[in-house]
Amino acid sequence: MTALREIGRSDPAFTAMCTALEAAQLPTADLFDAPARYFALGTEGYGGLVQLGNTGLLRSIVVAEERRGKGVGATILNGLLAKAREVGLEDVWLLTTTADEFFLSADLRASRAATPRTPSPARRNSNSSVPTRRCSCAGHLCRE
């Protein structure tokens, strides 16, 4: 499998990511709002990382439907967590309404309540129907 490649908003892969997110019925309206870095794993999947001080927010992780269940999502997740480690993030968060089982299977610690350390995009979206996952980057990054 190829390595994650950073993509800019003018990159054709960014358009492909937007199309994949829309096909998966995931949000795209705010892709230009946050200072996010986006990555592609070939044409198999995409993901983003927003750095807010020493805290990060994983976002827009999507895998092509025909590649789901083949380790692509795990490769993207691990690649994004490696990027978080590279820039020294202490906490990494994510929001999910559709992939609870995937993220729990990656041994991420769950936190359903927003705290003062929750990145502001996650706090804005935090409610009982939107699980928020928090990972501590100390020790084993984002795993218990």
Phi, psi and omega in degrees: 000143180288163177276161175296140177238127179291137181236141176266169183292342177266357181285136176304332178294332177294318177297319178297321178297314179301317179297316179295320178296316179297318179297328179271005181058042176253155186294144177229347187301328185257016182298336181262353185285309186271156177281064185272153169254132180246150185224149176240144171250084187059229174249013185276332182184172187214162175193165181225161178221123176255127177257123178235089186067235179261017179240145179236158176231117173283140180207160172056039176278121181215142180238138177306135186308318183288350181253359180293144180081009183243017177089359181295314180299318179295321178296317179295312180303310180297323177295318178293321178294325176295320177298319178299318178297317182301324182265006173079026179292139181267330179225145175228133181240163170207157174244142176211141171242350187234350189232031179310309185299320179299310183290325176293325179291342177273010177063032175280144178283136181265140173219111183272352182251138175285144178234173177301336180273354178292131178303144185304322177299325179288321179297319180299326184262000187283122171203176188296339181265357180240096180297136176251131179254133178240138176234137174269130183272001177284143180069234178281111187307118171060024177224148180279000000 
